[in-house]
Amino acid sequence: MDKPNQGRPSAAQASIPERAAEAAQNHGQPPVPQPSLESLLAGIAGGSRGDFERFYALTSRRVYGLARRVLIDAELSEDTTQEVYLQVWTSASRFDPAVGSPLAWLLTLAHRRAVDRVRSEQSSANREARFGAAMQEPDYDNVADTVAQRLDAEAVVECLESLTDTQRESVRLAYYGGFTYREVAEKLNAAVPTIKSRIRDGLIRLKKCLGVPANA
């Protein structure tokens, strides 16, 4: 099925029932009885395009008006109106006259669709705002972090110089070279317990020099 016209109905569509009544009066005939919305929905459920066009002509102004009140934006209201009538075409068989009138059912569909569109637009705007905020680099924070890192590195270098040669070499190999205690012991030709003791004592002195609590 082709999609129904977007937005408000054209003059030709809106005047289908009126033209039929006027033609009957001009020929001296009684007005042609107009089908009820309920019967039109039944026809739509059976796949009648003619009933769909008549239903659209009789109700689309109300649907567009409701969508416009909720959405404000004309283009969004037109899109929403089209979506409502697509829903009517696919779900007319679900209309239950025991629950309410055809117009009440239709306007309920329209209101729900308009509210969903509002939520969708708001959600999209929120996502874009979060993305934009995430993409913005706070230059001042980056500069501060870089300076702090450089100061920390300089402080560590200065404090390493306060260690003994054997402590400094052991710590450098273990924490900056990534070697195990055994590998450090082999490189420095010393016993593993000796290396562990040097590293432990060296770390204590480093923490004290850097102002780090001993239990940190």
Summary of the structure (lengths in Angstrom):
residues: 216
radius of gyration: 39.4
end to end distance: 72.3
largest distance: 121.3
contacts: 570
relative contact order: 0.07
helix: 75%
strand: 0%
